[in-house]
Amino acid sequence: MDSVLDLTKENIQQVVDASMQQVVVLTFWSQQSPESQQLVQMLTQIAAQGRFVLAKVNCDQEMEIANYFQIQSLPTTLVLKEGKPVDGFAGMQEAPQVEALLDQHLPKAWQIALNQAKVQLAEGDAEGALPLIKQAYQECQTAEVSLVYADALLSTSEINQAKVLLDGIGLADQDAYYQSLKAKLSLALDAADTPEIRNLLEDVEQNPADYTKLLLLAKALHGAKRDEEALERLYQVLKTDLLAEQGEIKQLYMEILTALGQGHTLANQYRRKLYTLLY
């Protein structure tokens, strides 16, 4: 449904039905009332944010609808939720007052981003969902958001970040969705634990000074999306020798950070660690 529409007898039931899922704002106006035209313009601008549906009722043409809602004066604005008016005001209001009233009934920005992310995940677009769910997580770090975030991360093979999020879910929120994500994580971890990595881990544990094997292990861990393990092992060497293996340790460390990207939480964390060694 469009975010702004003209309400008529033909589409009123559709709009009422839509209010069961999202907030609908009805504004009653007339060509004979400059004040109501001004209010319609303001509400149209606010509706462009996409947080509600604005249904405009031209009372010069739709008197039956105005009578049904018992409108006594113009302009009048009603907030429709679950098929019923739950709030409203008569006359003109300033934009901050209108927005404050609407905020009492509208979902927060993080809720909108979360719902959009859920839709994209359901459609198989995890890459498209990630920026939305990151936005929601920055504003609200509840279990509800964390679970969807972990789901998107697992779908894009960001295993370590997903594990951190799932490990932080409290017992009360470990529902069926959580259990399905834990199972998905377990499978992903098993897939990332290759014979090559196991052999290299054994070699490095037996001979920590074999930096050639360490480099091979870090590359294999990075390839398996086990970037935190790779970075931590490289960092432990850099703490004692920034030029270890003729600078190859530091070079691989930086390459992994670059591959993760500027906005990546893990990359930011290990970039800061390196800066403490350099400065």
Phi and psi in degrees as a GROMACS rama.xvg file:
@    title "Ramachandran Plot"
@    xaxis  label "Phi"
@    yaxis  label "Psi"
@TYPE xy
-63.2384  152.093  ASP-2
-75.1883  -20.5254  SER-3
-134.488  129.166  VAL-4
-150.815  165.257  LEU-5
-94.6973  126.454  ASP-6
-85.1642  129.966  LEU-7
-134.41  173.665  THR-8
-63.4581  -27.4722  LYS-9
-74.3404  -32.0151  GLU-10
-114.51  6.14531  ASN-11
-61.6713  -38.3134  ILE-12
-67.1953  -37.3311  GLN-13
-62.3356  -40.3005  GLN-14
-69.5366  -41.723  VAL-15
-61.9176  -42.4179  VAL-16
-62.5054  -38.5628  ASP-17
-63.4965  -29.6003  ALA-18
-69.1808  -10.9005  SER-19
-72.4774  -23.4524  MET-20
-107.555  -30.3893  GLN-21
-146.719  160.384  GLN-22
-70.6722  135.772  VAL-23
-117.544  131.088  VAL-24
-106.447  120.554  VAL-25
-97.8756  126.743  LEU-26
-123.094  124.204  THR-27
-97.9115  124.945  PHE-28
-142.246  173.422  TRP-29
-150.274  148.753  SER-30
-62.84  -23.6357  GLN-31
-80.7384  -5.22395  GLN-32
-120.777  96.9979  SER-33
-56.5268  -33.9682  PRO-34
-62.5657  -42.2943  GLU-35
-69.7813  -33.679  SER-36
-65.2001  -37.5684  GLN-37
-64.8566  -41.251  GLN-38
-65.8096  -39.7017  LEU-39
-59.6986  -42.0278  VAL-40
-62.4072  -42.8087  GLN-41
-64.0645  -46.7636  MET-42
-64.7049  -34.0622  LEU-43
-63.4617  -40.555  THR-44
-65.1834  -41.3151  GLN-45
-68.2702  -38.1879  ILE-46
-65.1708  -21.7708  ALA-47
-63.4077  -16.9812  ALA-48
-70.7174  -15.1377  GLN-49
82.3591  16.5238  GLY-50
-90.6222  -12.6441  ARG-51
-156.35  167.793  PHE-52
-98.0832  128.983  VAL-53
-100.093  117.243  LEU-54
-109.521  113.957  ALA-55
-92.764  131.053  LYS-56
-112.751  109.053  VAL-57
-80.2308  103.56  ASN-58
-70.9561  -13.7543  CYS-59
-69.5583  -24.1271  ASP-60
-114.565  -24.0008  GLN-61
-122.669  55.8831  GLU-62
-63.1296  -31.8896  MET-63
-61.6436  -40.2115  GLU-64
-67.6067  -41.9062  ILE-65
-61.8184  -40.9506  ALA-66
-66.8231  -38.1108  ASN-67
-60.3432  -40.2684  TYR-68
-89.7256  7.90064  PHE-69
56.3569  47.0342  GLN-70
-76.7195  126.031  ILE-71
-101.53  -25.5834  GLN-72
-150.114  161.325  SER-73
-122.256  140.904  LEU-74
-80.9191  154.449  PRO-75
-133.233  138.665  THR-76
-125.911  131.358  THR-77
-120.732  144.15  LEU-78
-101.258  118.693  VAL-79
-104.869  125.739  LEU-80
-140.093  127.949  LYS-81
53.93  40.0665  GLU-82
81.8856  0.114958  GLY-83
-130.745  145.529  LYS-84
-67.4752  127.289  PRO-85
-115.747  -10.4469  VAL-86
-168.725  175.337  ASP-87
162.185  -178.021  GLY-88
-158.12  155.33  PHE-89
-108.514  147.236  ALA-90
84.6769  -172.701  GLY-91
-86.9119  144.14  MET-92
-133.18  154.099  GLN-93
-75.1641  154.325  GLU-94
-55.1284  -45.0798  ALA-95
-61.1223  -36.7016  PRO-96
-67.0734  -41.7629  GLN-97
-63.411  -45.5477  VAL-98
-65.3892  -36.9988  GLU-99
-64.4079  -40.0918  ALA-100
-65.8598  -45.4728  LEU-101
-65.6666  -34.736  LEU-102
-59.9906  -24.6035  ASP-103
-68.6064  -19.6705  GLN-104
-120.515  -15.3456  HIS-105
-91.5101  150.413  LEU-106
-65.7978  151.064  PRO-107
-70.2622  164.243  LYS-108
-59.6107  -37.2309  ALA-109
-68.1136  -31.8689  TRP-110
-68.1648  -38.8214  GLN-111
-64.5679  -45.5255  ILE-112
-62.2346  -40.307  ALA-113
-62.9739  -45.2295  LEU-114
-65.0578  -38.8288  ASN-115
-65.4596  -39.0226  GLN-116
-63.8825  -39.9837  ALA-117
-61.4525  -41.2476  LYS-118
-62.5827  -44.7684  VAL-119
-68.313  -35.7992  GLN-120
-63.595  -43.0368  LEU-121
-62.391  -29.0865  ALA-122
-87.4027  1.20842  GLU-123
85.3458  12.0342  GLY-124
-103.312  72.4625  ASP-125
-67.2315  -35.9782  ALA-126
-61.7615  -39.7506  GLU-127
-72.4942  -28.3269  GLY-128
-75.5226  -30.6941  ALA-129
-57.3881  -48.2338  LEU-130
-60.6442  -36.0606  PRO-131
-67.4277  -45.4857  LEU-132
-71.7084  -29.9554  ILE-133
-65.0557  -39.8934  LYS-134
-61.1177  -45.4913  GLN-135
-64.2174  -40.3055  ALA-136
-67.2271  -33.106  TYR-137
-63.6702  -31.9495  GLN-138
-92.9243  -27.3669  GLU-139
-150.215  110.311  CYS-140
-102.77  49.9745  GLN-141
-83.0123  169.623  THR-142
-61.5331  -37.024  ALA-143
-57.2091  -45.7794  GLU-144
-73.8169  -41.6451  VAL-145
-60.8555  -38.0959  SER-146
-66.0549  -43.122  LEU-147
-66.5494  -38.232  VAL-148
-60.9257  -47.1385  TYR-149
-61.3981  -38.1864  ALA-150
-61.1958  -46.7126  ASP-151
-64.7337  -39.1476  ALA-152
-65.1053  -42.9481  LEU-153
-63.6435  -36.5903  LEU-154
-69.9574  -18.6199  SER-155
-110.404  16.6975  THR-156
65.1007  24.9857  SER-157
-89.9767  74.2372  GLU-158
-67.632  -46.1426  ILE-159
-64.2994  -43.2364  ASN-160
-63.6262  -39.3041  GLN-161
-63.1439  -40.1878  ALA-162
-63.1592  -41.9425  LYS-163
-60.306  -44.1951  VAL-164
-64.4697  -45.3672  LEU-165
-67.8348  -34.5136  LEU-166
-65.6899  -22.4914  ASP-167
-90.0404  0.614629  GLY-168
-79.5356  125.185  ILE-169
-70.1871  161.876  GLY-170
-57.2233  -38.3527  LEU-171
-65.2491  -22.8283  ALA-172
-105.583  11.066  ASP-173
-86.2197  71.4336  GLN-174
-88.562  -167.234  ASP-175
-62.8068  -36.8093  ALA-176
-61.7893  -46.2075  TYR-177
-58.4962  -45.6385  TYR-178
-63.4215  -37.3692  GLN-179
-66.9723  -37.2429  SER-180
-70.435  -35.9965  LEU-181
-62.6813  -40.4837  LYS-182
-64.7337  -40.6802  ALA-183
-64.2226  -39.8102  LYS-184
-64.3195  -43.7241  LEU-185
-59.1439  -43.2103  SER-186
-64.6283  -40.1678  LEU-187
-65.8389  -40.1015  ALA-188
-65.6319  -40.8258  LEU-189
-62.3614  -41.5863  ASP-190
-66.4264  -30.225  ALA-191
-83.0356  -11.095  ALA-192
-94.8219  76.1955  ASP-193
-81.8868  159.181  THR-194
-56.979  -37.3102  PRO-195
-60.1384  -45.4465  GLU-196
-66.4483  -41.6284  ILE-197
-61.6318  -41.5494  ARG-198
-66.6905  -42.605  ASN-199
-65.8103  -39.5959  LEU-200
-58.9314  -43.6473  LEU-201
-63.1472  -43.009  GLU-202
-62.5232  -44.5511  ASP-203
-68.08  -37.4111  VAL-204
-64.8095  -36.4193  GLU-205
-75.6813  -31.2532  GLN-206
-139.44  81.0537  ASN-207
-59.8398  -22.0479  PRO-208
-84.3895  -2.02545  ALA-209
-82.8865  86.1952  ASP-210
-71.9028  -22.4987  TYR-211
-63.1844  -44.3914  THR-212
-69.0921  -35.1031  LYS-213
-61.6758  -42.8254  LEU-214
-62.1046  -42.522  LEU-215
-63.1309  -40.5564  LEU-216
-65.0517  -45.459  LEU-217
-61.2662  -40.3511  ALA-218
-65.4093  -40.7328  LYS-219
-67.2841  -39.8737  ALA-220
-64.3814  -42.6997  LEU-221
-61.397  -41.91  HIS-222
-63.7574  -27.8195  GLY-223
-92.2905  10.9649  ALA-224
66.428  23.5907  LYS-225
-101.411  57.5818  ARG-226
-67.599  -34.8923  ASP-227
-63.4801  -41.9175  GLU-228
-63.3249  -43.0141  GLU-229
-61.5911  -48.5676  ALA-230
-65.2809  -40.6956  LEU-231
-64.3638  -41.6183  GLU-232
-65.688  -40.5828  ARG-233
-67.0627  -39.3977  LEU-234
-63.832  -39.1182  TYR-235
-60.5863  -33.2793  GLN-236
-74.0434  -44.6638  VAL-237
-63.1158  -26.6936  LEU-238
-60.8415  -30.2438  LYS-239
-103.541  -22.8119  THR-240
-155.731  101.956  ASP-241
-67.2133  -20.8048  LEU-242
-107.384  22.4313  LEU-243
-56.825  141.651  ALA-244
53.9856  46.6748  GLU-245
54.9599  34.7708  GLN-246
84.6853  0.241575  GLY-247
-69.2561  -32.4521  GLU-248
-62.2493  -48.7994  ILE-249
-64.8119  -39.1088  LYS-250
-62.4145  -45.3111  GLN-251
-65.5338  -40.2428  LEU-252
-54.7361  -48.3819  TYR-253
-67.6748  -36.3781  MET-254
-63.4797  -39.5412  GLU-255
-66.6477  -42.1047  ILE-256
-59.7982  -43.5535  LEU-257
-63.106  -41.3148  THR-258
-64.3718  -34.8276  ALA-259
-70.7699  -31.9082  LEU-260
100.727  160.923  GLY-261
-64.7462  -39.5178  GLN-262
-87.2981  1.56012  GLY-263
-74.7267  130.466  HIS-264
-59.5206  -46.0792  THR-265
-64.0214  -41.8846  LEU-266
-62.2499  -42.6206  ALA-267
-62.2533  -40.6959  ASN-268
-62.4329  -47.6755  GLN-269
-80.3483  -21.1053  TYR-270
-67.8122  -41.8783  ARG-271
-63.4756  -38.4774  ARG-272
-61.2868  -42.0601  LYS-273
-65.8014  -39.9763  LEU-274
-61.5814  -34.7431  TYR-275
-65.2071  -30.0283  THR-276
-76.6474  -36.4619  LEU-277
-75.6656  -34.3046  LEU-278
